Amino acid sequence: MARIRPIGHEDRLSIVDHLDELRSRLFVCLAALAVAFGLCFWQNNHLLTVLNRALPDNSRAAVHNGLSSVPSESVQFERLFTKLAASQTALANTPGVSAQARQIYLQTAAEYTQVAKTLPKSLSTQEKPVTLGVGESFTTTLTVAAYFALLFSLPVLIYEGYAFVIPALSQTERRAAYPVMAAAPALFLAGVVFTYIVVLPPAVHFLQGYNADQFQVLVQAKSYYSFEILTMLAVGLAFQLPLGLLGLHRVGVINGSTLTRHWRYATVIIAVVAAAMPGADPVTTGLETAPLVILFLASIVLLKIADRRAAARAAREAKAAFGDGLDPT
């Protein structure tokens, strides 16, 4: 029978048993991905709306800043009512017009002006990316649903991966692995949320508005969604930095003092990694570098705490050995 729970550390399994265990884990992962993909494709309109949030509003500001080549309905109506207000003002100033008629013309002009001021706020719409091919709308929707399915099923995938590996670990190693199993998806999701809220809106506005007066700016759906999703995935993986440094500390490659001495080089490396991520522009790179530097500094603190605990544990072991009559030297 296929196993779906971690086996004991003391169990001895044949290669066939290991393959059976691996197959069971893969089935669970595929089932989680299939369910998540079905839900994401069902709610694809909401997911696309979430991704479109970073695009600027198709309003007067977007047109004046060169972020849209075609005026929105609100801008067109604003211009119309402004012209009507000007015509009413001109009629009011026509020689020979009675005072009562002039008052009516001026009142109408004021009403048109007021409407023109409120229209851009009430009728501004969210800009949407464009599709070029016949089937691009469908294939792009499938791609977005697949990426979100991978994101939502990530905790299950990480658990199944650790559940397959953990039986080979000792009890002490398991105690260290369980926090990592919980922290890995949490850090990844934190990176994704940070990218979506903090990085993407200014990055998209900067990239889309740069030299916009020299281009007819149209955002293609496929490239736009790929940029957003790949950026979120890249930053989510980069947020695993503390776990990677703790792993190197665990195998004895680095310690807290090493990171403290070489923090300048580490900062440069982090900036280079951030520049290599999707959207290598100053805004995106700067927003991606800042949290990674903060995570690096937090890793230094964690490693120094781990160093102190290791030193205290070594002192206790030495004291215990000396108490048993052994020479610690």
Beta strands, then each sheet from edge to edge (+ up, - down):
strand 1: 57-58
strand 2: 125-126
sheet 1: 1+ 2-
end
